């Protein structure tokens, strides 16, 4: 199951490490072109689901706490519980409380999820994805919220180079799928993909061609490719390509 991410809004946090986050308005169409069927978050037994709170989507990290995800009317909410008995939990709680207390809050958050059931609908000129059942994996305070596309690559800690390559491959697979969907929709409507989008895809292709023009038998070329690929991920080229295809 592919993991996606979206931004969310933390509405409050108290001294005991408990808070409330607004994940989504079910009836709204978000800027990913997604909307939600009632029960998308509350289909599991008990009408809610629990997920880890992780720092910056890092699944190798010790969880900062837990979140209970549920629906209330037209809203999907996450009840946050930070574990203040851990050093990481205390540090993040201190940072989040500071952010909420001093000026305009700038800390952003997102949550990771897998799509269990979804369907596409045509609503006027827009093709909308209706998310019917979601498996919420984790909630994360991040440097920049992943409100558009599948931006996990730009948010997670890098870890090993092998892990980073796996993440890039997954992102490229998603780009290919989405580009194909956009092209098919344009073809059905008798339109073509805009020159600007084609130019942006061509630039992404060119950047990857530069990275992978090396001899795997050469250690020097391998080191160069690794540095360039890390730079590519760090500058969010893959994440940017997903935005271009909206």
C-alpha atoms as an extended CHARMM CRD file, in Angstrom:
* protein
*
       246  EXT
         1         1  UNK       CA              0.0000000000        0.0000000000        0.0000000000  PROA      1               0.0000000000
         2         2  UNK       CA              1.4890000000        3.3160000000       -1.0640000000  PROA      2               0.0000000000
         3         3  UNK       CA              1.8570000000        5.9490000000        1.6390000000  PROA      3               0.0000000000
         4         4  UNK       CA              0.6460000000        9.4770000000        0.9500000000  PROA      4               0.0000000000
         5         5  UNK       CA              0.7880000000       12.5960000000        3.1050000000  PROA      5               0.0000000000
         6         6  UNK       CA             -1.3770000000       15.6570000000        3.6330000000  PROA      6               0.0000000000
         7         7  UNK       CA             -1.1180000000       18.7290000000        5.8050000000  PROA      7               0.0000000000
         8         8  UNK       CA             -3.1920000000       19.2420000000        8.9340000000  PROA      8               0.0000000000
         9         9  UNK       CA             -3.8610000000       22.0340000000       11.4340000000  PROA      9               0.0000000000
        10        10  UNK       CA             -3.1320000000       21.7190000000       15.1640000000  PROA      10              0.0000000000
        11        11  UNK       CA             -5.7530000000       23.7330000000       17.0100000000  PROA      11              0.0000000000
        12        12  UNK       CA             -4.5090000000       23.3940000000       20.5800000000  PROA      12              0.0000000000
        13        13  UNK       CA             -1.8490000000       21.8050000000       22.7860000000  PROA      13              0.0000000000
        14        14  UNK       CA             -1.7820000000       21.7970000000       26.5860000000  PROA      14              0.0000000000
        15        15  UNK       CA              0.8860000000       21.4240000000       29.2530000000  PROA      15              0.0000000000
        16        16  UNK       CA              0.1840000000       17.6890000000       29.6130000000  PROA      16              0.0000000000
        17        17  UNK       CA              1.0300000000       16.9930000000       25.9930000000  PROA      17              0.0000000000
        18        18  UNK       CA             -2.5490000000       16.6230000000       24.8130000000  PROA      18              0.0000000000
        19        19  UNK       CA             -3.7970000000       18.4830000000       21.7630000000  PROA      19              0.0000000000
        20        20  UNK       CA             -6.2710000000       18.5010000000       18.9130000000  PROA      20              0.0000000000
        21        21  UNK       CA             -5.5790000000       18.6380000000       15.1960000000  PROA      21              0.0000000000
        22        22  UNK       CA             -7.9770000000       19.1710000000       12.3190000000  PROA      22              0.0000000000
        23        23  UNK       CA             -7.1180000000       16.7240000000        9.5430000000  PROA      23              0.0000000000
        24        24  UNK       CA             -9.8020000000       17.4720000000        6.9620000000  PROA      24              0.0000000000
        25        25  UNK       CA            -13.2340000000       18.8470000000        6.1650000000  PROA      25              0.0000000000
        26        26  UNK       CA            -14.9390000000       15.8110000000        4.6570000000  PROA      26              0.0000000000
        27        27  UNK       CA            -17.1670000000       17.6120000000        2.1580000000  PROA      27              0.0000000000
        28        28  UNK       CA            -14.4440000000       19.9520000000        0.8550000000  PROA      28              0.0000000000
        29        29  UNK       CA            -12.2680000000       19.2790000000       -2.1770000000  PROA      29              0.0000000000
        30        30  UNK       CA             -8.6770000000       19.9470000000       -1.1480000000  PROA      30              0.0000000000
        31        31  UNK       CA             -5.8930000000       21.3210000000       -3.3310000000  PROA      31              0.0000000000
        32        32  UNK       CA             -4.8440000000       17.7680000000       -4.2480000000  PROA      32              0.0000000000
        33        33  UNK       CA             -8.2390000000       17.3220000000       -5.8960000000  PROA      33              0.0000000000
        34        34  UNK       CA             -9.3550000000       14.9370000000       -3.1210000000  PROA      34              0.0000000000
        35        35  UNK       CA            -12.5510000000       14.8380000000       -1.0940000000  PROA      35              0.0000000000
        36        36  UNK       CA            -13.7980000000       12.3510000000        1.5120000000  PROA      36              0.0000000000
        37        37  UNK       CA            -16.7830000000       10.0700000000        1.9400000000  PROA      37              0.0000000000
        38        38  UNK       CA            -18.3260000000       10.0170000000        5.4340000000  PROA      38              0.0000000000
        39        39  UNK       CA            -16.6060000000        7.2570000000        7.3870000000  PROA      39              0.0000000000
        40        40  UNK       CA            -13.3040000000        7.5570000000        5.5320000000  PROA      40              0.0000000000
        41        41  UNK       CA            -11.4880000000        8.0070000000        8.8550000000  PROA      41              0.0000000000
        42        42  UNK       CA            -13.9410000000        6.2170000000       11.1840000000  PROA      42              0.0000000000
        43        43  UNK       CA            -14.5580000000        2.8990000000        9.3950000000  PROA      43              0.0000000000
        44        44  UNK       CA            -12.5390000000        0.8070000000       11.8140000000  PROA      44              0.0000000000
        45        45  UNK       CA            -13.9910000000       -0.8790000000       14.8840000000  PROA      45              0.0000000000
        46        46  UNK       CA            -14.9830000000        1.6690000000       17.5060000000  PROA      46              0.0000000000
        47        47  UNK       CA            -15.3510000000        4.4720000000       14.9610000000  PROA      47              0.0000000000
        48        48  UNK       CA            -11.7490000000        5.6410000000       15.3080000000  PROA      48              0.0000000000
        49        49  UNK       CA             -8.1670000000        4.5730000000       14.6580000000  PROA      49              0.0000000000
        50        50  UNK       CA             -4.8810000000        5.0900000000       16.4600000000  PROA      50              0.0000000000
        51        51  UNK       CA             -1.6340000000        6.1840000000       14.8350000000  PROA      51              0.0000000000
        52        52  UNK       CA              1.9020000000        7.0090000000       15.9580000000  PROA      52              0.0000000000
        53        53  UNK       CA              3.1230000000       10.5910000000       16.2890000000  PROA      53              0.0000000000
        54        54  UNK       CA              6.5240000000       10.6450000000       14.5850000000  PROA      54              0.0000000000
        55        55  UNK       CA              9.1190000000       13.3940000000       14.1200000000  PROA      55              0.0000000000
        56        56  UNK       CA              9.1560000000       14.4440000000       10.4440000000  PROA      56              0.0000000000
        57        57  UNK       CA              7.7040000000       11.1320000000        9.1900000000  PROA      57              0.0000000000
        58        58  UNK       CA             10.7940000000        9.2330000000       10.4030000000  PROA      58              0.0000000000
        59        59  UNK       CA              9.5610000000        5.6610000000       10.8510000000  PROA      59              0.0000000000
        60        60  UNK       CA             12.8660000000        4.6350000000       12.3700000000  PROA      60              0.0000000000
        61        61  UNK       CA             12.4660000000        7.0930000000       15.2520000000  PROA      61              0.0000000000
        62        62  UNK       CA             10.9630000000        6.3380000000       18.6470000000  PROA      62              0.0000000000
        63        63  UNK       CA              7.3370000000        7.5810000000       18.4840000000  PROA      63              0.0000000000
        64        64  UNK       CA              6.6590000000       10.8940000000       20.2160000000  PROA      64              0.0000000000
        65        65  UNK       CA              3.2350000000        9.6370000000       21.2610000000  PROA      65              0.0000000000
        66        66  UNK       CA             -0.0810000000        8.5090000000       19.8060000000  PROA      66              0.0000000000
        67        67  UNK       CA             -3.0150000000       10.1250000000       18.0190000000  PROA      67              0.0000000000
        68        68  UNK       CA             -6.6460000000        9.0110000000       17.9860000000  PROA      68              0.0000000000
        69        69  UNK       CA             -8.2160000000        9.8380000000       14.6230000000  PROA      69              0.0000000000
        70        70  UNK       CA            -11.9970000000       10.1490000000       14.4200000000  PROA      70              0.0000000000
        71        71  UNK       CA            -14.8040000000       12.0630000000       12.7280000000  PROA      71              0.0000000000
        72        72  UNK       CA            -17.0670000000       14.7040000000       14.2430000000  PROA      72              0.0000000000
        73        73  UNK       CA            -19.7700000000       15.9190000000       11.8730000000  PROA      73              0.0000000000
        74        74  UNK       CA            -18.0700000000       17.1330000000        8.7040000000  PROA      74              0.0000000000
        75        75  UNK       CA            -14.5930000000       17.2090000000       10.2550000000  PROA      75              0.0000000000
        76        76  UNK       CA            -11.8570000000       14.6100000000       10.6880000000  PROA      76              0.0000000000
        77        77  UNK       CA             -9.8760000000       15.2280000000       13.8760000000  PROA      77              0.0000000000
        78        78  UNK       CA             -6.7750000000       13.8310000000       15.5510000000  PROA      78              0.0000000000
        79        79  UNK       CA             -6.6150000000       13.7640000000       19.3410000000  PROA      79              0.0000000000
        80        80  UNK       CA             -2.8980000000       14.0930000000       20.0930000000  PROA      80              0.0000000000
        81        81  UNK       CA             -1.1360000000       12.4970000000       23.0780000000  PROA      81              0.0000000000
        82        82  UNK       CA              2.5850000000       13.2690000000       23.3690000000  PROA      82              0.0000000000
        83        83  UNK       CA              4.6090000000       10.9270000000       25.5880000000  PROA      83              0.0000000000
        84        84  UNK       CA              6.3040000000       13.3280000000       28.0120000000  PROA      84              0.0000000000
        85        85  UNK       CA              8.0980000000       10.4300000000       29.7400000000  PROA      85              0.0000000000
        86        86  UNK       CA             10.5330000000       10.2910000000       26.8130000000  PROA      86              0.0000000000
        87        87  UNK       CA             13.2200000000       12.8620000000       26.1240000000  PROA      87              0.0000000000
        88        88  UNK       CA             12.1090000000       13.2140000000       22.5010000000  PROA      88              0.0000000000
        89        89  UNK       CA              8.4910000000       13.6990000000       23.5430000000  PROA      89              0.0000000000
        90        90  UNK       CA              9.4510000000       16.3980000000       26.0710000000  PROA      90              0.0000000000
        91        91  UNK       CA             11.6640000000       18.2040000000       23.5690000000  PROA      91              0.0000000000
        92        92  UNK       CA              9.0270000000       18.2390000000       20.8450000000  PROA      92              0.0000000000
        93        93  UNK       CA              6.3500000000       19.3140000000       23.3270000000  PROA      93              0.0000000000
        94        94  UNK       CA              8.5400000000       22.2100000000       24.4300000000  PROA      94              0.0000000000
        95        95  UNK       CA              9.1680000000       23.2440000000       20.8230000000  PROA      95              0.0000000000
        96        96  UNK       CA              5.4890000000       23.0220000000       19.8660000000  PROA      96              0.0000000000
        97        97  UNK       CA              4.3260000000       24.9380000000       22.9360000000  PROA      97              0.0000000000
        98        98  UNK       CA              6.9100000000       27.6430000000       22.2260000000  PROA      98              0.0000000000
        99        99  UNK       CA              5.7030000000       27.9100000000       18.6400000000  PROA      99              0.0000000000
       100       100  UNK       CA              2.0530000000       28.2540000000       19.6960000000  PROA      100             0.0000000000
       101       101  UNK       CA              2.8650000000       30.8220000000       22.3990000000  PROA      101             0.0000000000
       102       102  UNK       CA              5.2370000000       33.1560000000       20.5370000000  PROA      102             0.0000000000
       103       103  UNK       CA              3.7940000000       35.2010000000       17.7110000000  PROA      103             0.0000000000
       104       104  UNK       CA              2.2380000000       33.5250000000       14.6940000000  PROA      104             0.0000000000
       105       105  UNK       CA              2.6790000000       29.7490000000       14.8230000000  PROA      105             0.0000000000
       106       106  UNK       CA              4.9500000000       28.5320000000       12.0060000000  PROA      106             0.0000000000
       107       107  UNK       CA              5.3160000000       24.8450000000       12.8660000000  PROA      107             0.0000000000
       108       108  UNK       CA              3.6010000000       22.7130000000       10.2390000000  PROA      108             0.0000000000
       109       109  UNK       CA              2.2130000000       19.1980000000       10.4790000000  PROA      109             0.0000000000
       110       110  UNK       CA              1.1340000000       16.4180000000        8.1830000000  PROA      110             0.0000000000
       111       111  UNK       CA             -0.1740000000       12.8890000000        8.4330000000  PROA      111             0.0000000000
       112       112  UNK       CA              0.7130000000        9.7720000000        6.4910000000  PROA      112             0.0000000000
       113       113  UNK       CA             -1.9470000000        7.3820000000        5.2350000000  PROA      113             0.0000000000
       114       114  UNK       CA             -2.6840000000        4.5090000000        2.8860000000  PROA      114             0.0000000000
       115       115  UNK       CA             -5.7370000000        4.4710000000        0.6470000000  PROA      115             0.0000000000
       116       116  UNK       CA             -7.8690000000        1.3750000000        1.3230000000  PROA      116             0.0000000000
       117       117  UNK       CA            -10.7830000000        2.3810000000       -0.9280000000  PROA      117             0.0000000000
       118       118  UNK       CA            -11.3090000000        5.3020000000       -3.2980000000  PROA      118             0.0000000000
       119       119  UNK       CA            -13.0680000000        6.2070000000       -6.5360000000  PROA      119             0.0000000000
       120       120  UNK       CA            -12.8560000000        8.9770000000       -9.1190000000  PROA      120             0.0000000000
       121       121  UNK       CA            -15.7750000000       11.2280000000      -10.0140000000  PROA      121             0.0000000000
       122       122  UNK       CA            -16.1370000000       13.8940000000      -12.6590000000  PROA      122             0.0000000000
       123       123  UNK       CA            -17.4830000000       17.0860000000      -11.0660000000  PROA      123             0.0000000000
       124       124  UNK       CA            -17.9230000000       19.6800000000      -13.7470000000  PROA      124             0.0000000000
       125       125  UNK       CA            -14.5330000000       20.2580000000      -15.3390000000  PROA      125             0.0000000000
       126       126  UNK       CA            -12.6580000000       18.5710000000      -12.4760000000  PROA      126             0.0000000000
       127       127  UNK       CA            -11.7980000000       14.9200000000      -11.9040000000  PROA      127             0.0000000000
       128       128  UNK       CA            -12.0710000000       14.4130000000       -8.1360000000  PROA      128             0.0000000000
       129       129  UNK       CA            -10.7620000000       11.4980000000       -6.1040000000  PROA      129             0.0000000000
       130       130  UNK       CA            -13.2440000000       10.4490000000       -3.4070000000  PROA      130             0.0000000000
       131       131  UNK       CA            -11.3650000000        8.8370000000       -0.5150000000  PROA      131             0.0000000000
       132       132  UNK       CA            -13.6790000000        6.2830000000        1.0790000000  PROA      132             0.0000000000
       133       133  UNK       CA            -11.4490000000        4.4320000000        3.5270000000  PROA      133             0.0000000000
       134       134  UNK       CA             -8.0550000000        5.5510000000        4.8170000000  PROA      134             0.0000000000
       135       135  UNK       CA             -5.5490000000        3.7540000000        7.0240000000  PROA      135             0.0000000000
       136       136  UNK       CA             -3.8100000000        6.4870000000        9.0370000000  PROA      136             0.0000000000
       137       137  UNK       CA             -0.1890000000        5.4920000000        9.6610000000  PROA      137             0.0000000000
       138       138  UNK       CA              1.2010000000        8.4590000000       11.5620000000  PROA      138             0.0000000000
       139       139  UNK       CA              0.9320000000       12.1520000000       12.4220000000  PROA      139             0.0000000000
       140       140  UNK       CA              4.0880000000       14.2780000000       12.1980000000  PROA      140             0.0000000000
       141       141  UNK       CA              5.3430000000       17.7500000000       13.0550000000  PROA      141             0.0000000000
       142       142  UNK       CA              7.4280000000       18.6700000000       10.0130000000  PROA      142             0.0000000000
       143       143  UNK       CA              9.4800000000       21.5690000000        8.6740000000  PROA      143             0.0000000000
       144       144  UNK       CA              7.0930000000       21.9870000000        5.7430000000  PROA      144             0.0000000000
       145       145  UNK       CA              3.6850000000       20.3300000000        5.6120000000  PROA      145             0.0000000000
       146       146  UNK       CA              3.0460000000       17.9140000000        2.7660000000  PROA      146             0.0000000000
       147       147  UNK       CA             -0.2610000000       19.3220000000        1.6160000000  PROA      147             0.0000000000
       148       148  UNK       CA              0.3140000000       18.6030000000       -2.0500000000  PROA      148             0.0000000000
       149       149  UNK       CA              0.9480000000       15.2020000000       -3.6240000000  PROA      149             0.0000000000
       150       150  UNK       CA              3.1450000000       12.5630000000       -2.0780000000  PROA      150             0.0000000000
       151       151  UNK       CA              5.8390000000       14.6950000000       -0.4970000000  PROA      151             0.0000000000
       152       152  UNK       CA              7.2730000000       12.2210000000        1.9650000000  PROA      152             0.0000000000
       153       153  UNK       CA             10.7000000000       12.3100000000        0.2850000000  PROA      153             0.0000000000
       154       154  UNK       CA             11.1370000000       15.9890000000        1.1030000000  PROA      154             0.0000000000
       155       155  UNK       CA             10.0770000000       15.5360000000        4.7320000000  PROA      155             0.0000000000
       156       156  UNK       CA             11.5600000000       12.3440000000        6.0820000000  PROA      156             0.0000000000
       157       157  UNK       CA             15.0530000000       12.1090000000        7.4890000000  PROA      157             0.0000000000
       158       158  UNK       CA             17.4090000000       10.8100000000        4.8390000000  PROA      158             0.0000000000
       159       159  UNK       CA             18.5950000000        7.6510000000        6.5490000000  PROA      159             0.0000000000
       160       160  UNK       CA             20.6350000000        5.3430000000        4.3350000000  PROA      160             0.0000000000
       161       161  UNK       CA             21.2850000000        5.9600000000        0.6650000000  PROA      161             0.0000000000
       162       162  UNK       CA             19.4330000000        2.7010000000       -0.1210000000  PROA      162             0.0000000000
       163       163  UNK       CA             16.3470000000        3.9900000000        1.7090000000  PROA      163             0.0000000000
       164       164  UNK       CA             16.5640000000        7.2590000000       -0.1830000000  PROA      164             0.0000000000
       165       165  UNK       CA             16.7830000000        5.4560000000       -3.5330000000  PROA      165             0.0000000000
       166       166  UNK       CA             13.7220000000        3.3730000000       -2.6320000000  PROA      166             0.0000000000
       167       167  UNK       CA             11.8280000000        6.5660000000       -1.8020000000  PROA      167             0.0000000000
       168       168  UNK       CA             12.8410000000        8.1910000000       -5.1000000000  PROA      168             0.0000000000
       169       169  UNK       CA             11.7660000000        5.1080000000       -7.0760000000  PROA      169             0.0000000000
       170       170  UNK       CA              8.3720000000        5.1720000000       -5.3470000000  PROA      170             0.0000000000
       171       171  UNK       CA              7.9730000000        8.8720000000       -6.1420000000  PROA      171             0.0000000000
       172       172  UNK       CA              8.9080000000        8.3290000000       -9.7890000000  PROA      172             0.0000000000
       173       173  UNK       CA              6.3500000000        5.5200000000      -10.0500000000  PROA      173             0.0000000000
       174       174  UNK       CA              3.7260000000        7.9260000000       -8.7270000000  PROA      174             0.0000000000
       175       175  UNK       CA              4.7920000000       10.6390000000      -11.1940000000  PROA      175             0.0000000000
       176       176  UNK       CA              4.4920000000        8.2020000000      -14.0900000000  PROA      176             0.0000000000
       177       177  UNK       CA              1.0510000000        7.0470000000      -12.9550000000  PROA      177             0.0000000000
       178       178  UNK       CA             -0.1600000000       10.5940000000      -12.4490000000  PROA      178             0.0000000000
       179       179  UNK       CA              1.2640000000       11.8460000000      -15.7360000000  PROA      179             0.0000000000
       180       180  UNK       CA             -0.4890000000        8.9770000000      -17.5120000000  PROA      180             0.0000000000
       181       181  UNK       CA             -3.7570000000        9.8390000000      -15.8030000000  PROA      181             0.0000000000
       182       182  UNK       CA             -3.4570000000       13.5040000000      -16.7310000000  PROA      182             0.0000000000
       183       183  UNK       CA             -2.6810000000       12.6070000000      -20.3520000000  PROA      183             0.0000000000
       184       184  UNK       CA             -5.6190000000       10.1750000000      -20.5400000000  PROA      184             0.0000000000
       185       185  UNK       CA             -7.9830000000       12.7950000000      -19.1460000000  PROA      185             0.0000000000
       186       186  UNK       CA             -6.7270000000       15.4100000000      -21.6140000000  PROA      186             0.0000000000
       187       187  UNK       CA             -7.0640000000       12.9230000000      -24.5010000000  PROA      187             0.0000000000
       188       188  UNK       CA            -10.6540000000       12.1130000000      -23.4940000000  PROA      188             0.0000000000
       189       189  UNK       CA            -11.4640000000       15.8110000000      -23.5210000000  PROA      189             0.0000000000
       190       190  UNK       CA             -9.7320000000       16.3380000000      -26.8840000000  PROA      190             0.0000000000
       191       191  UNK       CA             -6.9710000000       18.3910000000      -25.2930000000  PROA      191             0.0000000000
       192       192  UNK       CA             -3.2450000000       17.9660000000      -24.9530000000  PROA      192             0.0000000000
       193       193  UNK       CA             -0.9990000000       18.5030000000      -21.9710000000  PROA      193             0.0000000000
       194       194  UNK       CA              0.2110000000       22.0920000000      -21.8630000000  PROA      194             0.0000000000
       195       195  UNK       CA              3.6500000000       22.9870000000      -23.2000000000  PROA      195             0.0000000000
       196       196  UNK       CA              4.6150000000       24.2950000000      -19.7470000000  PROA      196             0.0000000000
       197       197  UNK       CA              3.8850000000       20.8990000000      -18.1520000000  PROA      197             0.0000000000
       198       198  UNK       CA              5.7410000000       19.0450000000      -20.9050000000  PROA      198             0.0000000000
       199       199  UNK       CA              8.7190000000       21.3790000000      -20.4920000000  PROA      199             0.0000000000
       200       200  UNK       CA              8.7500000000       20.7470000000      -16.7520000000  PROA      200             0.0000000000
       201       201  UNK       CA              8.6550000000       16.9790000000      -17.2450000000  PROA      201             0.0000000000
       202       202  UNK       CA             11.4460000000       17.2660000000      -19.7980000000  PROA      202             0.0000000000
       203       203  UNK       CA             13.5370000000       19.2230000000      -17.2810000000  PROA      203             0.0000000000
       204       204  UNK       CA             12.9840000000       16.5050000000      -14.6810000000  PROA      204             0.0000000000
       205       205  UNK       CA             14.0840000000       13.9110000000      -17.2490000000  PROA      205             0.0000000000
       206       206  UNK       CA             17.1790000000       15.9690000000      -18.0630000000  PROA      206             0.0000000000
       207       207  UNK       CA             18.1510000000       16.2420000000      -14.3870000000  PROA      207             0.0000000000
       208       208  UNK       CA             17.8880000000       12.4990000000      -13.8960000000  PROA      208             0.0000000000
       209       209  UNK       CA             19.8070000000       11.8380000000      -17.1040000000  PROA      209             0.0000000000
       210       210  UNK       CA             22.6480000000       13.9470000000      -15.6870000000  PROA      210             0.0000000000
       211       211  UNK       CA             22.6340000000       11.9810000000      -12.4520000000  PROA      211             0.0000000000
       212       212  UNK       CA             22.6540000000        8.5360000000      -14.0330000000  PROA      212             0.0000000000
       213       213  UNK       CA             25.2390000000        9.0730000000      -16.7940000000  PROA      213             0.0000000000
       214       214  UNK       CA             27.9550000000        7.2070000000      -14.9410000000  PROA      214             0.0000000000
       215       215  UNK       CA             29.8240000000        3.9040000000      -15.0440000000  PROA      215             0.0000000000
       216       216  UNK       CA             28.7160000000        1.7100000000      -12.1070000000  PROA      216             0.0000000000
       217       217  UNK       CA             32.1690000000        0.0890000000      -12.1010000000  PROA      217             0.0000000000
       218       218  UNK       CA             33.8240000000        3.4150000000      -11.3010000000  PROA      218             0.0000000000
       219       219  UNK       CA             33.9050000000        4.3680000000       -7.6320000000  PROA      219             0.0000000000
       220       220  UNK       CA             34.4630000000        8.0170000000       -8.5250000000  PROA      220             0.0000000000
       221       221  UNK       CA             31.3890000000        8.0770000000      -10.7780000000  PROA      221             0.0000000000
       222       222  UNK       CA             29.3340000000        6.2260000000       -8.1640000000  PROA      222             0.0000000000
       223       223  UNK       CA             30.2700000000        8.7640000000       -5.4940000000  PROA      223             0.0000000000
       224       224  UNK       CA             29.3990000000       11.6030000000       -7.8760000000  PROA      224             0.0000000000
       225       225  UNK       CA             26.0140000000       10.0500000000       -8.6680000000  PROA      225             0.0000000000
       226       226  UNK       CA             25.2720000000        9.6250000000       -4.9720000000  PROA      226             0.0000000000
       227       227  UNK       CA             26.0750000000       13.2730000000       -4.2280000000  PROA      227             0.0000000000
       228       228  UNK       CA             23.9730000000       14.5010000000       -7.1310000000  PROA      228             0.0000000000
       229       229  UNK       CA             21.0150000000       12.2940000000       -6.2280000000  PROA      229             0.0000000000
       230       230  UNK       CA             21.1010000000       13.4930000000       -2.6270000000  PROA      230             0.0000000000
       231       231  UNK       CA             21.1900000000       17.0700000000       -3.8590000000  PROA      231             0.0000000000
       232       232  UNK       CA             18.2470000000       16.3610000000       -6.1390000000  PROA      232             0.0000000000
       233       233  UNK       CA             16.1730000000       14.9970000000       -3.2670000000  PROA      233             0.0000000000
       234       234  UNK       CA             17.2270000000       17.8160000000       -0.9270000000  PROA      234             0.0000000000
       235       235  UNK       CA             16.0730000000       20.4800000000       -3.3980000000  PROA      235             0.0000000000
       236       236  UNK       CA             12.6920000000       18.7840000000       -3.7000000000  PROA      236             0.0000000000
       237       237  UNK       CA             12.7680000000       18.2380000000       -7.4620000000  PROA      237             0.0000000000
       238       238  UNK       CA             10.5980000000       15.1510000000       -7.2020000000  PROA      238             0.0000000000
       239       239  UNK       CA              8.1170000000       16.8800000000       -4.9520000000  PROA      239             0.0000000000
       240       240  UNK       CA              8.0390000000       19.8420000000       -7.3050000000  PROA      240             0.0000000000
       241       241  UNK       CA              7.2540000000       17.5840000000      -10.2560000000  PROA      241             0.0000000000
       242       242  UNK       CA              4.1880000000       16.3150000000       -8.4540000000  PROA      242             0.0000000000
       243       243  UNK       CA              2.9850000000       19.8770000000       -7.9850000000  PROA      243             0.0000000000
       244       244  UNK       CA              3.5310000000       20.6210000000      -11.6850000000  PROA      244             0.0000000000
       245       245  UNK       CA              1.1860000000       17.7720000000      -12.6690000000  PROA      245             0.0000000000
       246       246  UNK       CA             -1.8010000000       19.1100000000      -10.7540000000  PROA      246             0.0000000000
